């Protein structure tokens, strides 16, 4: 993906316009000119990798309205958080294939919600084939930024994601560097395992603004480093040679004060670049609800604020990639 940075990455497809991770969200992102798309992956009971942001799927599918699955509703602790709903690991792929996509935030994106119930969910193999076909159709190289979700949790219930990922990438021809592949996770251990397995990809470590990574908490407890500490120079030093870059919450670049005014660009991008690490950021969205206070405007949470003002700070930071929900806006602004 040798383009002028930053890469414009369609976050869960063109999820500002269609239900996230739906086939039409990805098709629209291709049409709008994205450099890459970002699928999240979780696992089914029978070891199929499914494109969903979380393994709890009541907010993004119609599972709650399906009486045949009513008895699957349960509560679980995932990465230290108690969740109640329906979980992919309690379904076979054949069962999940009967579900239909829904808009996660219909109050913010009612037009996207008008597509509810119309589209099936995707497997990772389905998505990888869609991207390869789109690259040929549109005459440009489109990459995949593959986000691995809850690897430690899945391993704890007997679903090791690493061999499943390698299987699907091998099956679709995405394992040997033929197509531009980036692998990212909030858990560094799963990235290390894939790298050790020889997977040809770039490896990006995701960093939240707060908290600690679930894999290191499981191994080290309270001694696990925080994400914030990892984003500081000494923490970045420890990443050199282990990953190719980091992907940070945009607030770590904007550095808003208590009044919601940006004080950035913060030094995290420059600090990472000094160490040869790339930096991506998430998620650039235009609606007031998702902007820091300084850039919110009139019209309520669903209205678009001064997103270009916020995005300009991000652009000036020198980031190498941006995740956007509205692919057309991201392409227009960051190109």
C-alpha positions as a LaTeX table, in Angstrom:
\begin{tabular}{lrrr}
\hline
Residue & $x$ (\AA) & $y$ (\AA) & $z$ (\AA) \\
\hline
Unk1 & 0.00 & 0.00 & 0.00 \\
Unk2 & 2.62 & 2.51 & $-1.15$ \\
Unk3 & 0.47 & 5.64 & $-1.09$ \\
Unk4 & 0.88 & 9.08 & 0.38 \\
Unk5 & $-0.17$ & 8.81 & 4.04 \\
Unk6 & $-2.45$ & 8.67 & 5.75 \\
Unk7 & $-4.19$ & 5.52 & 4.59 \\
Unk8 & $-7.96$ & 5.94 & 4.67 \\
Unk9 & $-9.31$ & 2.80 & 6.30 \\
Unk10 & $-13.04$ & 2.06 & 6.10 \\
Unk11 & $-13.93$ & 1.23 & 9.69 \\
Unk12 & $-16.20$ & $-1.83$ & 9.59 \\
Unk13 & $-16.90$ & $-0.84$ & 5.99 \\
Unk14 & $-18.67$ & 2.42 & 5.22 \\
Unk15 & $-20.38$ & 2.08 & 8.57 \\
Unk16 & $-21.59$ & 5.66 & 8.63 \\
Unk17 & $-24.05$ & 4.76 & 5.87 \\
Unk18 & $-24.81$ & 1.05 & 6.24 \\
Unk19 & $-24.99$ & $-1.37$ & 9.19 \\
Unk20 & $-21.44$ & $-2.15$ & 10.24 \\
Unk21 & $-19.75$ & $-5.19$ & 8.71 \\
Unk22 & $-22.64$ & $-5.76$ & 6.32 \\
Unk23 & $-21.90$ & $-6.70$ & 2.71 \\
Unk24 & $-23.21$ & $-3.37$ & 1.45 \\
Unk25 & $-21.06$ & $-1.44$ & 3.96 \\
Unk26 & $-17.98$ & $-2.96$ & 2.39 \\
Unk27 & $-19.23$ & $-2.58$ & $-1.18$ \\
Unk28 & $-19.93$ & 1.12 & $-0.57$ \\
Unk29 & $-16.48$ & 1.62 & 0.97 \\
Unk30 & $-14.87$ & 0.15 & $-2.15$ \\
Unk31 & $-16.92$ & 2.48 & $-4.36$ \\
Unk32 & $-15.98$ & 5.52 & $-2.25$ \\
Unk33 & $-12.26$ & 4.92 & $-2.69$ \\
Unk34 & $-10.97$ & 3.48 & 0.57 \\
Unk35 & $-7.36$ & 2.32 & 0.77 \\
Unk36 & $-8.29$ & $-0.56$ & 3.07 \\
Unk37 & $-11.18$ & $-1.98$ & 5.05 \\
Unk38 & $-11.22$ & $-3.07$ & 8.67 \\
Unk39 & $-13.03$ & $-6.28$ & 9.64 \\
Unk40 & $-13.17$ & $-7.39$ & 13.28 \\
Unk41 & $-13.20$ & $-11.13$ & 13.86 \\
Unk42 & $-14.68$ & $-13.40$ & 16.51 \\
Unk43 & $-15.38$ & $-17.15$ & 16.46 \\
Unk44 & $-18.40$ & $-19.42$ & 16.27 \\
Unk45 & $-18.80$ & $-22.59$ & 18.32 \\
Unk46 & $-17.58$ & $-24.68$ & 15.40 \\
Unk47 & $-14.48$ & $-22.58$ & 14.74 \\
Unk48 & $-15.68$ & $-20.32$ & 11.94 \\
Unk49 & $-14.26$ & $-16.78$ & 12.03 \\
Unk50 & $-17.13$ & $-14.31$ & 11.86 \\
Unk51 & $-16.93$ & $-10.61$ & 11.00 \\
Unk52 & $-18.45$ & $-8.89$ & 14.04 \\
Unk53 & $-17.12$ & $-6.16$ & 16.29 \\
Unk54 & $-17.88$ & $-8.16$ & 19.41 \\
Unk55 & $-18.82$ & $-11.72$ & 20.24 \\
Unk56 & $-21.97$ & $-10.33$ & 21.91 \\
Unk57 & $-24.21$ & $-9.70$ & 18.90 \\
Unk58 & $-27.57$ & $-8.44$ & 20.18 \\
Unk59 & $-26.78$ & $-4.86$ & 19.13 \\
Unk60 & $-25.78$ & $-5.60$ & 15.55 \\
Unk61 & $-28.03$ & $-8.50$ & 14.50 \\
Unk62 & $-31.66$ & $-9.52$ & 14.85 \\
Unk63 & $-30.85$ & $-12.40$ & 17.21 \\
Unk64 & $-32.94$ & $-10.93$ & 20.05 \\
Unk65 & $-36.05$ & $-11.17$ & 17.85 \\
Unk66 & $-35.49$ & $-14.80$ & 16.93 \\
Unk67 & $-37.60$ & $-17.05$ & 19.21 \\
Unk68 & $-35.63$ & $-20.13$ & 18.24 \\
Unk69 & $-32.58$ & $-18.60$ & 19.93 \\
Unk70 & $-34.26$ & $-17.15$ & 23.02 \\
Unk71 & $-32.68$ & $-19.77$ & 25.28 \\
Unk72 & $-29.18$ & $-18.77$ & 24.20 \\
Unk73 & $-29.35$ & $-15.46$ & 26.06 \\
Unk74 & $-26.84$ & $-15.52$ & 28.89 \\
Unk75 & $-24.30$ & $-13.51$ & 30.88 \\
Unk76 & $-20.54$ & $-13.87$ & 30.58 \\
Unk77 & $-17.38$ & $-12.12$ & 31.71 \\
Unk78 & $-15.32$ & $-11.11$ & 28.66 \\
Unk79 & $-12.01$ & $-9.35$ & 29.27 \\
Unk80 & $-13.12$ & $-8.50$ & 32.79 \\
Unk81 & $-16.48$ & $-7.02$ & 31.76 \\
Unk82 & $-19.82$ & $-8.69$ & 32.51 \\
Unk83 & $-22.03$ & $-8.78$ & 29.42 \\
Unk84 & $-25.54$ & $-10.12$ & 28.89 \\
Unk85 & $-26.86$ & $-11.15$ & 25.50 \\
Unk86 & $-26.14$ & $-13.62$ & 22.74 \\
Unk87 & $-22.58$ & $-14.72$ & 21.96 \\
Unk88 & $-21.13$ & $-16.04$ & 18.72 \\
Unk89 & $-19.36$ & $-18.91$ & 20.47 \\
Unk90 & $-22.75$ & $-20.35$ & 21.47 \\
Unk91 & $-23.85$ & $-20.71$ & 17.83 \\
Unk92 & $-22.69$ & $-22.79$ & 14.90 \\
Unk93 & $-21.94$ & $-20.94$ & 11.69 \\
Unk94 & $-25.06$ & $-22.40$ & 10.07 \\
Unk95 & $-27.12$ & $-20.81$ & 12.83 \\
Unk96 & $-25.32$ & $-17.48$ & 12.63 \\
Unk97 & $-25.84$ & $-17.44$ & 8.86 \\
Unk98 & $-29.59$ & $-17.14$ & 9.41 \\
Unk99 & $-29.19$ & $-13.81$ & 11.27 \\
Unk100 & $-29.40$ & $-10.40$ & 9.64 \\
Unk101 & $-27.40$ & $-7.21$ & 10.24 \\
Unk102 & $-28.70$ & $-4.22$ & 12.17 \\
Unk103 & $-27.47$ & $-0.68$ & 12.75 \\
Unk104 & $-25.76$ & $-0.38$ & 16.14 \\
Unk105 & $-26.72$ & 3.28 & 16.76 \\
Unk106 & $-30.03$ & 3.90 & 14.96 \\
Unk107 & $-30.68$ & 7.08 & 16.92 \\
Unk108 & $-27.55$ & 8.60 & 15.37 \\
Unk109 & $-27.74$ & 6.91 & 11.97 \\
Unk110 & $-31.42$ & 6.34 & 11.10 \\
Unk111 & $-30.71$ & 6.15 & 7.35 \\
Unk112 & $-28.35$ & 3.27 & 7.96 \\
Unk113 & $-30.99$ & 1.62 & 10.14 \\
Unk114 & $-33.34$ & 1.59 & 7.14 \\
Unk115 & $-31.19$ & $-1.30$ & 5.87 \\
Unk116 & $-31.84$ & $-3.40$ & 8.99 \\
Unk117 & $-32.82$ & $-6.99$ & 8.39 \\
Unk118 & $-31.76$ & $-7.05$ & 4.75 \\
Unk119 & $-28.26$ & $-8.54$ & 4.83 \\
Unk120 & $-26.53$ & $-11.61$ & 6.27 \\
Unk121 & $-23.41$ & $-11.48$ & 8.38 \\
Unk122 & $-20.08$ & $-12.40$ & 6.82 \\
Unk123 & $-17.37$ & $-14.91$ & 7.52 \\
Unk124 & $-13.78$ & $-13.76$ & 7.29 \\
Unk125 & $-13.32$ & $-15.83$ & 4.14 \\
Unk126 & $-16.32$ & $-14.10$ & 2.55 \\
Unk127 & $-14.86$ & $-10.67$ & 3.29 \\
Unk128 & $-11.37$ & $-11.52$ & 2.05 \\
Unk129 & $-12.80$ & $-12.69$ & $-1.27$ \\
Unk130 & $-14.90$ & $-9.53$ & $-1.54$ \\
Unk131 & $-11.80$ & $-7.36$ & $-1.10$ \\
Unk132 & $-9.73$ & $-9.29$ & $-3.62$ \\
Unk133 & $-12.55$ & $-9.09$ & $-6.18$ \\
Unk134 & $-13.02$ & $-5.36$ & $-5.52$ \\
Unk135 & $-9.31$ & $-4.68$ & $-6.06$ \\
Unk136 & $-9.62$ & $-6.20$ & $-9.52$ \\
Unk137 & $-12.94$ & $-4.52$ & $-10.28$ \\
Unk138 & $-11.83$ & $-1.01$ & $-9.27$ \\
Unk139 & $-8.29$ & $-1.33$ & $-10.58$ \\
Unk140 & $-6.53$ & $-0.43$ & $-7.33$ \\
Unk141 & $-4.97$ & $-2.35$ & $-4.49$ \\
Unk142 & $-7.33$ & $-2.49$ & $-1.50$ \\
Unk143 & $-5.93$ & $-3.73$ & 1.77 \\
Unk144 & $-7.36$ & $-5.45$ & 4.83 \\
Unk145 & $-6.72$ & $-4.31$ & 8.39 \\
Unk146 & $-7.71$ & $-7.40$ & 10.33 \\
Unk147 & $-8.60$ & $-6.77$ & 13.97 \\
Unk148 & $-8.48$ & $-9.77$ & 16.26 \\
Unk149 & $-10.97$ & $-9.52$ & 19.14 \\
Unk150 & $-10.78$ & $-11.20$ & 22.56 \\
Unk151 & $-8.02$ & $-13.68$ & 21.71 \\
Unk152 & $-7.25$ & $-14.54$ & 25.35 \\
Unk153 & $-10.92$ & $-15.02$ & 26.16 \\
Unk154 & $-11.50$ & $-17.29$ & 23.18 \\
Unk155 & $-8.42$ & $-19.36$ & 24.02 \\
Unk156 & $-9.78$ & $-19.81$ & 27.55 \\
Unk157 & $-12.90$ & $-21.52$ & 26.17 \\
Unk158 & $-11.01$ & $-23.75$ & 23.76 \\
Unk159 & $-11.16$ & $-21.58$ & 20.63 \\
Unk160 & $-7.59$ & $-20.63$ & 19.77 \\
Unk161 & $-7.91$ & $-17.95$ & 17.10 \\
Unk162 & $-4.38$ & $-18.23$ & 15.71 \\
Unk163 & $-4.76$ & $-21.49$ & 13.75 \\
Unk164 & $-8.21$ & $-20.38$ & 12.59 \\
Unk165 & $-6.79$ & $-17.11$ & 11.24 \\
Unk166 & $-3.92$ & $-18.87$ & 9.49 \\
Unk167 & $-6.36$ & $-21.39$ & 7.99 \\
Unk168 & $-8.65$ & $-18.73$ & 6.53 \\
Unk169 & $-5.82$ & $-16.56$ & 5.21 \\
Unk170 & $-4.20$ & $-19.57$ & 3.57 \\
Unk171 & $-7.49$ & $-20.70$ & 2.03 \\
Unk172 & $-8.12$ & $-17.30$ & 0.43 \\
Unk173 & $-4.53$ & $-16.50$ & $-0.63$ \\
Unk174 & $-4.02$ & $-13.71$ & 1.91 \\
Unk175 & $-1.22$ & $-15.40$ & 3.85 \\
Unk176 & 1.83 & $-14.86$ & 1.63 \\
Unk177 & 2.04 & $-11.11$ & 1.04 \\
Unk178 & 0.24 & $-11.19$ & $-2.29$ \\
Unk179 & $-2.38$ & $-8.76$ & $-0.93$ \\
Unk180 & $-1.74$ & $-5.88$ & 1.51 \\
Unk181 & $-2.55$ & $-7.23$ & 4.97 \\
Unk182 & $-2.28$ & $-5.52$ & 8.34 \\
Unk183 & $-3.09$ & $-7.41$ & 11.54 \\
Unk184 & $-3.98$ & $-5.51$ & 14.69 \\
Unk185 & $-5.12$ & $-6.31$ & 18.20 \\
Unk186 & $-5.34$ & $-4.84$ & 21.69 \\
Unk187 & $-3.47$ & $-8.00$ & 22.77 \\
Unk188 & 0.19 & $-8.15$ & 21.79 \\
Unk189 & 0.58 & $-11.87$ & 22.47 \\
Unk190 & $-1.66$ & $-12.91$ & 19.58 \\
Unk191 & 0.30 & $-10.63$ & 17.27 \\
Unk192 & 3.56 & $-12.23$ & 18.41 \\
Unk193 & 2.21 & $-15.73$ & 17.76 \\
Unk194 & 1.12 & $-14.88$ & 14.22 \\
Unk195 & 4.45 & $-13.22$ & 13.50 \\
Unk196 & 6.31 & $-16.26$ & 14.80 \\
Unk197 & 4.16 & $-18.45$ & 12.54 \\
Unk198 & 5.57 & $-16.54$ & 9.56 \\
Unk199 & 2.42 & $-14.72$ & 8.49 \\
Unk200 & 3.36 & $-12.03$ & 5.94 \\
Unk201 & 1.69 & $-8.91$ & 7.33 \\
Unk202 & 2.29 & $-5.65$ & 9.11 \\
Unk203 & 1.59 & $-5.85$ & 12.84 \\
Unk204 & $-0.12$ & $-3.00$ & 14.67 \\
Unk205 & $-0.68$ & $-2.84$ & 18.43 \\
Unk206 & $-3.93$ & $-1.14$ & 19.39 \\
Unk207 & $-3.83$ & 1.19 & 22.39 \\
Unk208 & $-6.81$ & 2.43 & 24.36 \\
Unk209 & $-6.63$ & 5.79 & 26.09 \\
Unk210 & $-7.22$ & 4.02 & 29.43 \\
Unk211 & $-6.96$ & 0.54 & 30.87 \\
Unk212 & $-4.66$ & $-2.45$ & 30.45 \\
Unk213 & $-4.51$ & $-5.21$ & 27.81 \\
Unk214 & $-6.53$ & $-8.32$ & 28.68 \\
Unk215 & $-3.77$ & $-10.77$ & 27.76 \\
Unk216 & $-1.21$ & $-9.14$ & 30.04 \\
Unk217 & $-3.73$ & $-8.73$ & 32.86 \\
Unk218 & $-4.41$ & $-12.49$ & 32.61 \\
Unk219 & $-0.68$ & $-13.19$ & 32.84 \\
Unk220 & 0.54 & $-10.46$ & 35.19 \\
Unk221 & $-2.49$ & $-9.13$ & 37.05 \\
Unk222 & $-1.92$ & $-5.67$ & 38.47 \\
Unk223 & 1.65 & $-5.64$ & 37.18 \\
Unk224 & 0.44 & $-5.46$ & 33.57 \\
Unk225 & 1.45 & $-2.19$ & 31.94 \\
Unk226 & $-1.25$ & 0.30 & 31.11 \\
Unk227 & $-1.94$ & 1.33 & 27.54 \\
Unk228 & $-1.06$ & 4.90 & 28.49 \\
Unk229 & 2.36 & 3.82 & 29.72 \\
Unk230 & 2.96 & 1.90 & 26.50 \\
Unk231 & 2.28 & 5.06 & 24.49 \\
Unk232 & 5.02 & 6.97 & 26.31 \\
Unk233 & 8.63 & 6.90 & 25.07 \\
Unk234 & 9.85 & 4.11 & 27.36 \\
Unk235 & 6.87 & 1.98 & 26.47 \\
Unk236 & 7.39 & 2.59 & 22.76 \\
Unk237 & 11.02 & 1.57 & 23.16 \\
Unk238 & 9.82 & $-1.88$ & 24.24 \\
Unk239 & 7.71 & $-2.27$ & 21.10 \\
Unk240 & 10.56 & $-1.75$ & 18.65 \\
Unk241 & 11.23 & $-4.99$ & 16.81 \\
Unk242 & 8.05 & $-6.58$ & 18.14 \\
Unk243 & 5.44 & $-4.71$ & 16.09 \\
Unk244 & 5.46 & $-2.40$ & 13.10 \\
Unk245 & 3.35 & 0.30 & 14.68 \\
Unk246 & 0.58 & 1.35 & 17.02 \\
Unk247 & $-3.02$ & 2.44 & 16.56 \\
Unk248 & $-4.28$ & 4.89 & 19.15 \\
Unk249 & $-7.55$ & 6.36 & 20.33 \\
Unk250 & $-7.78$ & 9.76 & 18.63 \\
Unk251 & $-8.04$ & 11.41 & 22.04 \\
Unk252 & $-4.41$ & 10.45 & 22.61 \\
Unk253 & $-3.54$ & 12.75 & 19.70 \\
Unk254 & $-6.12$ & 15.50 & 20.31 \\
Unk255 & $-5.31$ & 15.63 & 24.04 \\
Unk256 & $-8.49$ & 17.50 & 25.07 \\
Unk257 & $-8.46$ & 19.44 & 28.31 \\
Unk258 & $-11.25$ & 19.35 & 30.87 \\
Unk259 & $-13.27$ & 21.83 & 28.83 \\
Unk260 & $-13.05$ & 19.67 & 25.72 \\
Unk261 & $-10.55$ & 21.86 & 23.91 \\
Unk262 & $-7.76$ & 20.16 & 21.98 \\
Unk263 & $-4.23$ & 20.78 & 23.19 \\
Unk264 & $-2.64$ & 18.52 & 20.56 \\
Unk265 & $-1.24$ & 17.24 & 18.41 \\
Unk266 & 0.24 & 15.33 & 21.34 \\
Unk267 & 3.78 & 13.94 & 20.93 \\
Unk268 & 2.79 & 10.26 & 20.63 \\
Unk269 & 2.95 & 10.26 & 16.82 \\
Unk270 & 6.34 & 11.94 & 16.66 \\
Unk271 & 7.67 & 9.76 & 19.47 \\
Unk272 & 6.61 & 6.60 & 17.62 \\
Unk273 & 8.01 & 7.82 & 14.32 \\
Unk274 & 11.37 & 8.49 & 15.96 \\
Unk275 & 11.47 & 4.79 & 16.80 \\
Unk276 & 10.47 & 3.63 & 13.33 \\
Unk277 & 6.92 & 2.79 & 14.34 \\
Unk278 & 3.89 & 3.71 & 12.24 \\
Unk279 & 0.85 & 5.29 & 13.87 \\
Unk280 & $-2.82$ & 4.88 & 13.00 \\
Unk281 & $-5.74$ & 6.47 & 14.83 \\
Unk282 & $-9.43$ & 5.72 & 15.40 \\
Unk283 & $-12.12$ & 6.68 & 14.83 \\
Unk284 & $-12.74$ & 9.81 & 12.73 \\
Unk285 & $-16.49$ & 10.45 & 12.73 \\
Unk286 & $-18.33$ & 13.65 & 11.81 \\
Unk287 & $-21.32$ & 13.53 & 14.17 \\
Unk288 & $-21.41$ & 15.75 & 17.25 \\
Unk289 & $-21.71$ & 12.74 & 19.53 \\
Unk290 & $-18.22$ & 11.60 & 18.58 \\
Unk291 & $-16.39$ & 14.93 & 18.42 \\
Unk292 & $-14.60$ & 16.48 & 21.37 \\
Unk293 & $-16.48$ & 19.42 & 22.85 \\
Unk294 & $-14.61$ & 22.16 & 21.00 \\
Unk295 & $-15.87$ & 20.94 & 17.63 \\
Unk296 & $-19.50$ & 20.11 & 18.41 \\
Unk297 & $-22.17$ & 22.25 & 16.80 \\
Unk298 & $-25.91$ & 22.78 & 16.82 \\
Unk299 & $-28.51$ & 20.21 & 15.91 \\
Unk300 & $-28.02$ & 17.51 & 18.50 \\
Unk301 & $-25.84$ & 14.40 & 18.72 \\
Unk302 & $-26.65$ & 13.11 & 15.22 \\
Unk303 & $-25.84$ & 16.38 & 13.43 \\
Unk304 & $-22.42$ & 16.93 & 11.91 \\
Unk305 & $-20.19$ & 19.31 & 13.77 \\
Unk306 & $-16.90$ & 20.91 & 12.76 \\
Unk307 & $-15.34$ & 17.54 & 12.07 \\
Unk308 & $-12.83$ & 19.07 & 9.68 \\
Unk309 & $-11.44$ & 21.17 & 12.54 \\
Unk310 & $-10.87$ & 18.06 & 14.62 \\
Unk311 & $-9.53$ & 16.03 & 11.71 \\
Unk312 & $-7.07$ & 18.79 & 10.81 \\
Unk313 & $-5.30$ & 18.31 & 14.15 \\
Unk314 & $-5.08$ & 14.60 & 13.43 \\
Unk315 & $-3.74$ & 15.23 & 9.93 \\
Unk316 & $-1.14$ & 17.68 & 11.22 \\
Unk317 & 0.10 & 15.09 & 13.70 \\
Unk318 & 1.51 & 13.11 & 10.77 \\
Unk319 & $-0.41$ & 9.87 & 11.30 \\
Unk320 & 0.08 & 7.06 & 8.81 \\
Unk321 & $-3.52$ & 5.84 & 8.78 \\
Unk322 & $-6.98$ & 6.94 & 9.87 \\
Unk323 & $-10.07$ & 4.85 & 10.53 \\
Unk324 & $-13.23$ & 6.50 & 9.24 \\
Unk325 & $-16.92$ & 5.54 & 9.28 \\
Unk326 & $-17.82$ & 7.84 & 6.38 \\
Unk327 & $-15.41$ & 6.71 & 3.69 \\
Unk328 & $-16.23$ & 9.50 & 1.24 \\
Unk329 & $-15.58$ & 12.21 & 3.84 \\
Unk330 & $-12.32$ & 10.58 & 4.86 \\
Unk331 & $-11.10$ & 10.28 & 1.29 \\
Unk332 & $-12.08$ & 13.89 & 0.51 \\
Unk333 & $-10.40$ & 15.32 & 3.60 \\
Unk334 & $-7.27$ & 13.22 & 4.09 \\
Unk335 & $-6.37$ & 13.02 & 0.42 \\
\hline
\end{tabular}
